[in-house]
Amino acid sequence: MRVFPGPIRGIRRTRPAVPGAREEPAPRLWPHILGAWVVTVGGVCATSLGILWFLGFPEIDRPDQIPVTALDAIATRAFAVVAGLSGIALLVIAYHRQRNNNQENLRARKAAEREDVKLFNDRFTAAYTELGGGHAAVRLGAVHALAHLADDAPDRELRQTCIDVLCAYVRMPYGADPGSGAERAVEHGSLLLLSGQEGTARQSDEDHARRLESASFREVRHSILRVVSDRLRQADSLWQGHNFDFTGAAFDGGHFRRLDLVSGRLNFDEARFNGGEVDFRYSRFGRATVSFRRAHFNGGTVNFRHVRLSGRHHGLPGGRGGDPEAVRLQGTHVDFAKARFDGAEVLFHDSRFEEGGASFHRSEFVAGSVEFTKDGAEEASGTPPFGLLDAVAESTPGVVALPRPWIRPENGSPYSAGSTPAPEDPPTG
């Protein structure tokens, strides 16, 4: 009685099919070996005919008797021919074996890449689902999970996806801005509508819950900003060269100190700085773009002290004689075009502005304090940013404190002696 079934004729075991891969039939070796033999024999014959032709096809004497030594030489050459053909067959077999191994490695690598992407998608789905959770602790964990997922991303596109999700959370409407005028008006109106002790207690509970929710939302937002700034402090970070889009976001504080932004884009266009302190101190902006176009500095402090802004032509291969388009793309430009300074304290003490490094084209200085100097000490140095002096002349007096070398002389010259001229290609808009 047979316990184990024997092999079934007519059924061939095949490797499990990989999704998207085309199944290739097993190659037959004997046609390739036969072909290699034919090519080898043909080559030897052609070489021999060539030698005979070169020698003029000499006549070959046929001996009447073949000596034993000649038979031994013939046998030796016959064995050499057989060994050579066998070696050719082994080479063909080795070639096919190597080819099959390469195909197996390629399939294994593609399978591993698909597995990595699948694992990334599973982790990403879990992380961004938790980021929308109702509990602040869960959202904080999701922030760090997305950050670590970006560190482990298989390629730059997937890393950018994680960064986009984190930045989108910061851009979400921040309707519960602590201390905003709109919230105070709502609270005041609610207190007028509710009367009696019960209404006051209910309003107090709602106000407490709203403040807790606002505080938790603020903590998650600030955690995202810390995660981003921690990654951008290292010039060799995998996050360098990516786009960080905070367009239209509301800031009531944030930590961006000691950034070393080698490349990429940090976008604060149309952002609102309403309170707290947003700290950019000691940052270095290399060949990156940092944009504050149409940003509103309404309150709090935005600190750019000791920041270094390299010009677009600074430190680039080829200098000014290089490709203008390459220079334009590789250079730094910190853009405050059409920004509105309306109540915030913005500090640029001891900042270094090199030619083409920054632009205040058509900025508005309405209220608050924008300081490039402090009592004559820690003055900003370098070339006055493009458009700054024109914007200061057209705005509210006393808002901007400029270093003495940047102040317009009485003759109306755009820049003081020793300054370099404004860039020839001011930003559009």
Beta strands, then each sheet from edge to edge (+ up, - down):
strand 1: 243-245
strand 2: 250-251
strand 3: 254-255
strand 4: 260-261
strand 5: 265-267
strand 6: 272-273
strand 7: 277-279
strand 8: 284-285
strand 9: 289-291
strand 10: 296-297
strand 11: 301-303
strand 12: 308-309
strand 13: 333-335
strand 14: 340-347
strand 15: 352-353
strand 16: 358-359
strand 17: 364-371
strand 18: 381-382
strand 19: 400-401
sheet 1: 1+ 5+ 9+ 13+ 16+
sheet 2: 2+ 6+ 10+ 14+ 11+ 7+ 3+
sheet 3: 2+ 6+ 10+ 14+ 17+ 19+
sheet 4: 4+ 8+ 12+ 15+ 18+
end
